Amino acid sequence: MRGRPKLPIGAHGDINVVRVGNSWQAQCRYRDTDGETRQVTASAPAQGKAKLRLQEKLKNRGRVGGEDITRHTTIAQLALLWLRTLSQSTATADQYQDKVDKHIVPALGDLAIHEATTGRLEAFLRALQAKTPTTARMTRTVLSLMFGMAVRHDAITVNPVGEVLMVAQEKKKVTALSVDEVQALRADIERWAKERPGRDQVRDSVDVFLATGLRPGELLALRFSDIDFNANTIEVTGTVKRDSVKGLHRQDYPKSESGERILTLPYFGTKVLRRRRLSAKSDLVFASRSGDLMEPSNFRRQWRDARGEKWAYVQPRSFRKAVATLIERESGSVAASLQLGHSSDAVTKKHYIARDKLAPDASSTLDKWVTKRPAKA
């Protein structure tokens, strides 16, 4: 004689309501996600209310990784559970938390997972993209990771973010400062510094940027102990970060593994660093007045003061583009990517090297089409 067939995972049997003392108890069998069938009950003073309580209990039941994640879990609850699982750096986790707090929860937090359709998410992301495209891209990444967790927990079967279609953005042409522009900018910064005693730090930072192509965080983390004045080299060993756990601190490794590099300095770069060493208050090349780490926001403010309106389009990142473009013209894109600390030259070519409209001189080669070669004797 065949036994009673097993319930499917996540399904329950018939609900029975019985009188227990002065209250009513609704009960049924439920097959949990671990395969075990268990008795589930709920009590209430009234028969109908007991049944409703049990149905609500069954709707939200789920045992996955110790956390309840079902199709009825709200986006706000999913975000909280997902943030607890992050293994990225504190700085990255802070960025994800920022997108959850400022954009995802205010707009979508009350929706249940199954209510967050591709259409709803696309409408939300496109509206955000119209205001801040960069924020929209990262917010989409966060949503995709969140709903990926929901898929893994069998709350839904398909990640709704996967089919979201964002508005195509116009590709920005990479522009880089020319040699003439750099020389004019340096002259203006030199005049600015001379009129303001004690402000030579901005002027010197420009020269070190131009001599190395460092990221701003790498520049502020640069120490004299990282410099070999005999070999005229610097070793990039860290970057300056601010996060919710450590605050402002020196991270003892750069942005990526490829960011760990030794750079040979041009003559003017070595000259600037030697001069700064004479008046240094600490091992940091560019420090605060007390000799501690400089706040990146203070560094950017000083730079804005120094550049003025004339050079308003120039940012610290502009020097990396100028360095990459100049090196690419002389030595190729691979050399430029190694200087900037990229894992390949693909990123360098896409974001840092201005396209050279002048093609190589192939005129002598093309002349062969119409130039008759002398016959061999």
FENRAJO-V486642 format. One record per residue. N is the residue number from 1. RES is the residue in one small letter. SS is DSSP state (H for helix, E for strand, C for the rest). PHI is phi as a letter, one per 30 degrees, with the letter a starting at -180 (999 if undefined). Layout:
# FENRAJO-V486642
((N;RES;SS;PHI) (N;RES;SS;PHI))
This chain:
# FENRAJO-V486642
((1;m;C;999) (2;r;C;d) (3;g;C;d) (4;r;C;d) (5;p;C;d) (6;k;C;d) (7;l;C;d) (8;p;C;d) (9;i;C;e) (10;g;C;i) (11;a;C;c) (12;h;E;b) (13;g;C;d) (14;d;C;d) (15;i;C;c) (16;n;E;c) (17;v;E;b) (18;v;E;b) (19;r;E;d) (20;v;E;b) (21;g;C;i) (22;n;C;c) (23;s;E;b) (24;w;E;c) (25;q;E;b) (26;a;E;c) (27;q;E;b) (28;c;E;a) (29;r;E;c) (30;y;E;b) (31;r;E;c) (32;d;C;d) (33;t;C;d) (34;d;C;d) (35;g;C;j) (36;e;C;d) (37;t;E;c) (38;r;E;b) (39;q;E;d) (40;v;E;c) (41;t;E;b) (42;a;E;a) (43;s;E;c) (44;a;E;a) (45;p;C;d) (46;a;C;c) (47;q;H;d) (48;g;H;d) (49;k;H;d) (50;a;H;d) (51;k;H;d) (52;l;H;d) (53;r;H;d) (54;l;H;d) (55;q;H;d) (56;e;H;d) (57;k;H;d) (58;l;H;d) (59;k;H;d) (60;n;C;c) (61;r;C;d) (62;g;C;l) (63;r;C;b) (64;v;E;b) (65;g;C;h) (66;g;C;i) (67;e;E;b) (68;d;C;d) (69;i;C;b) (70;t;C;b) (71;r;C;d) (72;h;C;c) (73;t;C;d) (74;t;E;d) (75;i;H;d) (76;a;H;d) (77;q;H;d) (78;l;H;d) (79;a;H;e) (80;l;H;d) (81;l;H;d) (82;w;H;d) (83;l;H;d) (84;r;C;d) (85;t;C;c) (86;l;C;d) (87;s;C;c) (88;q;C;d) (89;s;C;d) (90;t;H;d) (91;a;H;d) (92;t;H;d) (93;a;H;e) (94;d;H;d) (95;q;H;d) (96;y;H;d) (97;q;H;e) (98;d;H;d) (99;k;H;d) (100;v;H;d) (101;d;H;d) (102;k;H;d) (103;h;H;b) (104;i;H;d) (105;v;H;d) (106;p;H;e) (107;a;H;c) (108;l;H;b) (109;g;C;e) (110;d;C;d) (111;l;C;d) (112;a;E;d) (113;i;H;e) (114;h;H;d) (115;e;H;d) (116;a;C;d) (117;t;C;d) (118;t;H;e) (119;g;H;d) (120;r;H;d) (121;l;H;d) (122;e;H;d) (123;a;H;d) (124;f;H;d) (125;l;H;d) (126;r;H;d) (127;a;H;d) (128;l;H;d) (129;q;H;d) (130;a;H;d) (131;k;H;c) (132;t;C;b) (133;p;H;e) (134;t;H;d) (135;t;H;d) (136;a;H;d) (137;r;H;d) (138;m;H;d) (139;t;H;d) (140;r;H;d) (141;t;H;e) (142;v;H;d) (143;l;H;d) (144;s;H;d) (145;l;H;d) (146;m;H;d) (147;f;H;d) (148;g;H;d) (149;m;H;d) (150;a;H;d) (151;v;H;d) (152;r;H;d) (153;h;C;c) (154;d;C;i) (155;a;C;d) (156;i;C;b) (157;t;C;c) (158;v;C;b) (159;n;C;d) (160;p;H;d) (161;v;H;d) (162;g;H;e) (163;e;H;c) (164;v;C;d) (165;l;C;c) (166;m;C;d) (167;v;C;d) (168;a;C;d) (169;q;C;c) (170;e;C;d) (171;k;C;d) (172;k;C;d) (173;k;C;d) (174;v;C;d) (175;t;C;c) (176;a;C;b) (177;l;C;d) (178;s;C;d) (179;v;H;e) (180;d;H;d) (181;e;H;d) (182;v;H;d) (183;q;H;d) (184;a;H;d) (185;l;H;d) (186;r;H;e) (187;a;H;d) (188;d;H;d) (189;i;H;d) (190;e;H;d) (191;r;H;d) (192;w;H;d) (193;a;H;d) (194;k;H;d) (195;e;C;d) (196;r;C;b) (197;p;C;e) (198;g;C;i) (199;r;C;c) (200;d;H;d) (201;q;H;d) (202;v;H;d) (203;r;H;e) (204;d;H;d) (205;s;H;d) (206;v;H;d) (207;d;H;d) (208;v;H;d) (209;f;H;e) (210;l;H;d) (211;a;H;d) (212;t;H;b) (213;g;C;i) (214;l;C;d) (215;r;C;d) (216;p;H;e) (217;g;H;d) (218;e;H;d) (219;l;H;d) (220;l;H;d) (221;a;H;c) (222;l;C;d) (223;r;E;c) (224;f;H;d) (225;s;H;d) (226;d;H;d) (227;i;E;c) (228;d;E;c) (229;f;C;d) (230;n;C;d) (231;a;C;c) (232;n;C;h) (233;t;E;b) (234;i;E;b) (235;e;E;c) (236;v;E;d) (237;t;C;c) (238;g;C;a) (239;t;E;a) (240;v;E;c) (241;k;E;b) (242;r;E;b) (243;d;E;b) (244;s;C;d) (245;v;C;c) (246;k;C;c) (247;g;E;i) (248;l;E;d) (249;h;E;a) (250;r;E;c) (251;q;E;d) (252;d;C;d) (253;y;C;a) (254;p;C;d) (255;k;C;e) (256;s;C;b) (257;e;H;d) (258;s;H;d) (259;g;H;d) (260;e;C;d) (261;r;E;a) (262;i;E;c) (263;l;E;c) (264;t;E;d) (265;l;C;d) (266;p;C;d) (267;y;H;e) (268;f;H;d) (269;g;H;d) (270;t;H;d) (271;k;H;d) (272;v;H;d) (273;l;H;d) (274;r;H;d) (275;r;H;d) (276;r;H;d) (277;r;H;d) (278;l;H;d) (279;s;C;c) (280;a;C;d) (281;k;C;c) (282;s;C;a) (283;d;C;d) (284;l;E;d) (285;v;C;d) (286;f;C;b) (287;a;E;c) (288;s;C;d) (289;r;C;d) (290;s;C;d) (291;g;C;j) (292;d;C;c) (293;l;E;e) (294;m;C;d) (295;e;C;d) (296;p;H;e) (297;s;H;d) (298;n;H;d) (299;f;H;d) (300;r;H;d) (301;r;H;d) (302;q;H;d) (303;w;H;d) (304;r;H;d) (305;d;H;d) (306;a;H;d) (307;r;H;d) (308;g;C;i) (309;e;C;d) (310;k;C;e) (311;w;C;c) (312;a;C;d) (313;y;C;d) (314;v;C;c) (315;q;C;c) (316;p;H;e) (317;r;H;d) (318;s;H;d) (319;f;H;d) (320;r;H;d) (321;k;H;d) (322;a;H;d) (323;v;H;d) (324;a;H;d) (325;t;H;d) (326;l;H;d) (327;i;H;d) (328;e;H;d) (329;r;H;d) (330;e;H;c) (331;s;H;b) (332;g;C;j) (333;s;H;d) (334;v;H;d) (335;a;H;d) (336;a;H;d) (337;s;H;d) (338;l;H;d) (339;q;H;d) (340;l;H;d) (341;g;C;i) (342;h;C;c) (343;s;C;d) (344;s;C;a) (345;d;H;d) (346;a;H;d) (347;v;H;d) (348;t;H;d) (349;k;H;d) (350;k;H;d) (351;h;H;c) (352;y;C;b) (353;i;C;c) (354;a;C;d) (355;r;C;d) (356;d;C;c) (357;k;C;d) (358;l;C;d) (359;a;C;d) (360;p;C;e) (361;d;C;d) (362;a;C;c) (363;s;H;d) (364;s;H;d) (365;t;H;d) (366;l;H;d) (367;d;H;e) (368;k;H;d) (369;w;H;d) (370;v;C;b) (371;t;C;c) (372;k;C;d) (373;r;C;d) (374;p;C;d) (375;a;C;d) (376;k;C;d) (377;a;C;d))
